[in-house]
Amino acid sequence: QKIRYKNAFSVSFDIDPEIEDYCTVKLILQPILENAINYGVGDADDGQIVVSGCKSGDDIVLSVQDNGLGMSEETVRYLLTDSTRVRHHGSGVGLINVNQRIQLLFGPAYGLEIISEPDVGTLVSVHLPAIPYTEENRQKLEQGQPDHPLSAQINAAKPAAQSPPEPAAPEPAVAAGADGKEPADEG
């Protein structure tokens, strides 16, 4: 990507060595990094991307931050929840996919968090449970079984994230009269 964009941006890494002994989910940072490049800093003259990782309590937090174009609050609000919206750039399927995969494995308390401001940049954080790396834990994660013992233990100990409110129920349809015709508008 740096060749494609003629070295228009730099990437730096700030990974706490403490998290090297914990499991992660494969291919979760790739779509986030691609978005940071293609829609954030790709066309900038001095684009910067910082990939960081640390342990926070019982969680691992991996983040990708850029100083690119940023997004409006409305765009951010729909990024992880509405795959049917047409976007100006990309489909957003990569982020939705990553978020859904994480939540299938570990429950709604985990997944992506996006903070962005137009003309300032975007921060995408990946929240995962801190699962010590063992061969058994690695195999369980790679099997992708959402009901493995790790997720049951994690979900029992962690409160669920707030879900967005359910959409209002649609208005009931007006039934046709006995003659099969719609009732006349009395207004």
C-alpha positions as a LaTeX table, in Angstrom:
\begin{tabular}{lrrr}
\hline
Residue & $x$ (\AA) & $y$ (\AA) & $z$ (\AA) \\
\hline
Gln1 & 0.00 & 0.00 & 0.00 \\
Lys2 & 2.88 & 2.37 & 0.71 \\
Ile3 & 4.10 & 1.87 & $-2.87$ \\
Arg4 & 0.61 & 2.42 & $-4.28$ \\
Tyr5 & 0.31 & 5.68 & $-2.35$ \\
Lys6 & 3.95 & 6.69 & $-3.05$ \\
Asn7 & 4.96 & 6.73 & 0.64 \\
Ala8 & 2.36 & 9.42 & 1.37 \\
Phe9 & 1.91 & 8.09 & 4.89 \\
Ser10 & 3.89 & 6.47 & 7.70 \\
Val11 & 2.97 & 3.61 & 9.99 \\
Ser12 & 4.32 & 3.17 & 13.51 \\
Phe13 & 3.70 & 0.49 & 16.13 \\
Asp14 & 3.33 & 0.88 & 19.88 \\
Ile15 & 2.67 & $-2.64$ & 21.20 \\
Asp16 & 3.06 & $-3.36$ & 24.91 \\
Pro17 & 5.20 & $-6.53$ & 25.20 \\
Glu18 & 2.85 & $-7.73$ & 27.97 \\
Ile19 & 0.15 & $-8.64$ & 25.41 \\
Glu20 & 2.40 & $-10.93$ & 23.38 \\
Asp21 & 1.38 & $-13.85$ & 25.61 \\
Tyr22 & $-2.36$ & $-13.48$ & 24.86 \\
Cys23 & $-4.58$ & $-14.83$ & 22.10 \\
Thr24 & $-6.15$ & $-12.74$ & 19.37 \\
Val25 & $-8.54$ & $-13.38$ & 16.51 \\
Lys26 & $-6.96$ & $-13.77$ & 13.07 \\
Leu27 & $-7.32$ & $-11.04$ & 10.44 \\
Ile28 & $-9.03$ & $-8.45$ & 12.61 \\
Leu29 & $-6.60$ & $-5.57$ & 12.02 \\
Gln30 & $-6.25$ & $-5.95$ & 8.24 \\
Pro31 & $-9.62$ & $-4.37$ & 7.28 \\
Ile32 & $-9.10$ & $-1.61$ & 9.83 \\
Leu33 & $-5.65$ & $-0.80$ & 8.47 \\
Glu34 & $-6.94$ & $-0.91$ & 4.89 \\
Asn35 & $-9.68$ & 1.57 & 5.81 \\
Ala36 & $-7.17$ & 3.87 & 7.51 \\
Ile37 & $-5.06$ & 3.85 & 4.34 \\
Asn38 & $-7.75$ & 3.93 & 1.65 \\
Tyr39 & $-10.22$ & 6.32 & 3.29 \\
Gly40 & $-8.14$ & 8.11 & 5.90 \\
Val41 & $-4.58$ & 9.01 & 4.98 \\
Gly42 & $-4.11$ & 7.58 & 1.47 \\
Asp43 & $-4.32$ & 10.93 & $-0.28$ \\
Ala44 & $-2.70$ & 12.99 & 2.49 \\
Asp45 & 0.79 & 14.42 & 2.18 \\
Asp46 & 1.74 & 13.69 & 5.78 \\
Gly47 & $-0.57$ & 10.85 & 6.78 \\
Gln48 & 0.25 & 8.96 & 9.95 \\
Ile49 & $-1.12$ & 5.66 & 11.20 \\
Val50 & $-0.34$ & 4.36 & 14.68 \\
Val51 & $-1.08$ & 0.74 & 15.56 \\
Ser52 & $-1.09$ & 0.15 & 19.31 \\
Gly53 & $-1.89$ & $-2.64$ & 21.70 \\
Cys54 & $-2.13$ & $-2.87$ & 25.47 \\
Lys55 & $-3.78$ & $-4.73$ & 28.32 \\
Ser56 & $-6.57$ & $-2.85$ & 30.07 \\
Gly57 & $-7.91$ & $-4.70$ & 33.10 \\
Asp58 & $-9.07$ & $-8.11$ & 31.86 \\
Asp59 & $-9.12$ & $-6.97$ & 28.23 \\
Ile60 & $-6.71$ & $-6.56$ & 25.35 \\
Val61 & $-7.18$ & $-3.36$ & 23.34 \\
Leu62 & $-5.71$ & $-3.13$ & 19.84 \\
Ser63 & $-6.07$ & 0.25 & 18.13 \\
Val64 & $-5.49$ & 1.82 & 14.74 \\
Gln65 & $-5.40$ & 5.61 & 14.73 \\
Asp66 & $-4.93$ & 7.90 & 11.74 \\
Asn67 & $-4.75$ & 11.64 & 11.20 \\
Gly68 & $-6.79$ & 11.45 & 8.00 \\
Leu69 & $-10.14$ & 12.72 & 6.79 \\
Gly70 & $-12.21$ & 11.50 & 9.73 \\
Met71 & $-15.98$ & 10.95 & 9.66 \\
Ser72 & $-19.13$ & 12.62 & 10.89 \\
Glu73 & $-20.97$ & 11.36 & 13.99 \\
Glu74 & $-23.77$ & 10.06 & 11.78 \\
Thr75 & $-21.39$ & 8.01 & 9.64 \\
Val76 & $-19.70$ & 6.54 & 12.73 \\
Arg77 & $-23.09$ & 5.72 & 14.29 \\
Tyr78 & $-24.07$ & 3.52 & 11.35 \\
Leu79 & $-20.69$ & 1.95 & 10.56 \\
Leu80 & $-21.12$ & $-1.11$ & 12.78 \\
Thr81 & $-24.88$ & $-1.43$ & 12.73 \\
Asp82 & $-26.23$ & $-0.86$ & 9.24 \\
Ser83 & $-24.79$ & $-2.86$ & 6.36 \\
Thr84 & $-27.54$ & $-1.66$ & 3.98 \\
Arg85 & $-26.55$ & 2.01 & 3.95 \\
Val86 & $-24.76$ & 3.20 & 0.85 \\
Arg87 & $-21.51$ & 4.88 & 1.80 \\
His88 & $-19.36$ & 7.35 & $-0.09$ \\
His89 & $-16.28$ & 5.14 & 0.34 \\
Gly90 & $-16.27$ & 1.35 & 0.52 \\
Ser91 & $-19.03$ & $-0.88$ & 1.75 \\
Gly92 & $-18.18$ & $-0.98$ & 5.44 \\
Val93 & $-18.59$ & $-4.75$ & 5.31 \\
Gly94 & $-15.04$ & $-5.30$ & 6.61 \\
Leu95 & $-15.70$ & $-3.47$ & 9.88 \\
Ile96 & $-19.11$ & $-5.06$ & 10.35 \\
Asn97 & $-17.57$ & $-8.48$ & 9.69 \\
Val98 & $-14.78$ & $-7.98$ & 12.22 \\
Asn99 & $-17.19$ & $-6.70$ & 14.86 \\
Gln100 & $-19.63$ & $-9.59$ & 14.33 \\
Arg101 & $-16.86$ & $-12.21$ & 14.43 \\
Ile102 & $-15.56$ & $-10.87$ & 17.75 \\
Gln103 & $-19.05$ & $-10.67$ & 19.26 \\
Leu104 & $-19.91$ & $-14.19$ & 18.10 \\
Leu105 & $-16.87$ & $-15.52$ & 19.90 \\
Phe106 & $-16.96$ & $-13.44$ & 23.06 \\
Gly107 & $-20.35$ & $-11.76$ & 23.36 \\
Pro108 & $-21.66$ & $-8.20$ & 23.01 \\
Ala109 & $-19.27$ & $-6.74$ & 25.59 \\
Tyr110 & $-16.46$ & $-7.04$ & 23.03 \\
Gly111 & $-15.88$ & $-5.78$ & 19.51 \\
Leu112 & $-15.04$ & $-2.50$ & 17.82 \\
Glu113 & $-15.29$ & 1.05 & 19.08 \\
Ile114 & $-14.92$ & 3.92 & 16.61 \\
Ile115 & $-14.14$ & 7.53 & 17.47 \\
Ser116 & $-13.74$ & 10.00 & 14.63 \\
Glu117 & $-13.80$ & 13.69 & 13.89 \\
Pro118 & $-13.91$ & 15.23 & 10.40 \\
Asp119 & $-10.55$ & 16.67 & 9.32 \\
Val120 & $-8.86$ & 15.31 & 12.47 \\
Gly121 & $-8.78$ & 11.53 & 12.06 \\
Thr122 & $-10.19$ & 8.24 & 13.27 \\
Leu123 & $-9.44$ & 5.84 & 16.11 \\
Val124 & $-10.72$ & 2.26 & 15.81 \\
Ser125 & $-10.24$ & 0.15 & 18.93 \\
Val126 & $-10.66$ & $-3.62$ & 19.08 \\
His127 & $-11.72$ & $-4.92$ & 22.51 \\
Leu128 & $-10.92$ & $-8.58$ & 23.21 \\
Pro129 & $-10.82$ & $-10.61$ & 26.41 \\
Ala130 & $-7.31$ & $-11.25$ & 27.73 \\
Ile131 & $-7.05$ & $-15.00$ & 27.08 \\
Pro132 & $-3.61$ & $-16.43$ & 27.89 \\
Tyr133 & $-1.99$ & $-18.05$ & 24.88 \\
Thr134 & $-1.95$ & $-21.85$ & 25.11 \\
Glu135 & $-2.24$ & $-24.37$ & 22.32 \\
Glu136 & $-5.68$ & $-25.38$ & 23.63 \\
Asn137 & $-6.94$ & $-21.77$ & 23.70 \\
Arg138 & $-5.53$ & $-21.13$ & 20.22 \\
Gln139 & $-7.35$ & $-24.15$ & 18.82 \\
Lys140 & $-10.65$ & $-23.12$ & 20.44 \\
Leu141 & $-10.41$ & $-19.66$ & 18.91 \\
Glu142 & $-9.48$ & $-20.99$ & 15.48 \\
Gln143 & $-12.47$ & $-23.36$ & 15.55 \\
Gly144 & $-14.62$ & $-20.26$ & 15.88 \\
Gln145 & $-17.13$ & $-21.93$ & 18.13 \\
Pro146 & $-19.07$ & $-19.20$ & 19.89 \\
Asp147 & $-20.19$ & $-21.56$ & 22.65 \\
His148 & $-16.77$ & $-22.83$ & 23.70 \\
Pro149 & $-16.01$ & $-22.73$ & 27.45 \\
Leu150 & $-13.91$ & $-19.56$ & 27.14 \\
Ser151 & $-16.81$ & $-17.45$ & 25.88 \\
Ala152 & $-19.17$ & $-18.85$ & 28.52 \\
Gln153 & $-16.70$ & $-17.90$ & 31.28 \\
Ile154 & $-16.07$ & $-14.48$ & 29.77 \\
Asn155 & $-19.72$ & $-13.60$ & 29.17 \\
Ala156 & $-20.71$ & $-14.67$ & 32.69 \\
Ala157 & $-18.13$ & $-12.31$ & 34.17 \\
Lys158 & $-18.58$ & $-9.30$ & 31.86 \\
Pro159 & $-21.63$ & $-7.02$ & 31.59 \\
Ala160 & $-23.16$ & $-6.67$ & 28.13 \\
Ala161 & $-22.59$ & $-3.47$ & 26.19 \\
Gln162 & $-25.55$ & $-1.15$ & 25.75 \\
Ser163 & $-27.50$ & $-2.03$ & 22.63 \\
Pro164 & $-29.06$ & 0.68 & 20.48 \\
Pro165 & $-32.81$ & 1.06 & 21.02 \\
Glu166 & $-35.06$ & $-1.17$ & 18.97 \\
Pro167 & $-36.69$ & 0.59 & 16.00 \\
Ala168 & $-40.33$ & 1.54 & 16.48 \\
Ala169 & $-42.88$ & $-0.96$ & 15.21 \\
Pro170 & $-44.36$ & $-0.07$ & 11.82 \\
Glu171 & $-47.83$ & 1.44 & 11.69 \\
Pro172 & $-50.50$ & $-1.24$ & 11.31 \\
Ala173 & $-51.77$ & $-1.61$ & 7.79 \\
Val174 & $-55.28$ & $-0.36$ & 7.10 \\
Ala175 & $-57.53$ & $-3.26$ & 6.25 \\
Ala176 & $-59.63$ & $-3.12$ & 3.12 \\
Gly177 & $-63.41$ & $-2.79$ & 3.60 \\
Ala178 & $-65.87$ & $-5.62$ & 3.02 \\
Asp179 & $-66.16$ & $-4.54$ & $-0.61$ \\
Gly180 & $-62.39$ & $-4.98$ & $-1.09$ \\
Lys181 & $-61.76$ & $-1.24$ & $-1.46$ \\
Glu182 & $-59.51$ & 0.85 & 0.73 \\
Pro183 & $-61.42$ & 3.01 & 3.24 \\
Ala184 & $-61.80$ & 6.60 & 2.05 \\
Asp185 & $-59.54$ & 9.23 & 3.59 \\
Glu186 & $-61.75$ & 11.19 & 5.95 \\
Gly187 & $-59.32$ & 14.06 & 6.38 \\
\hline
\end{tabular}
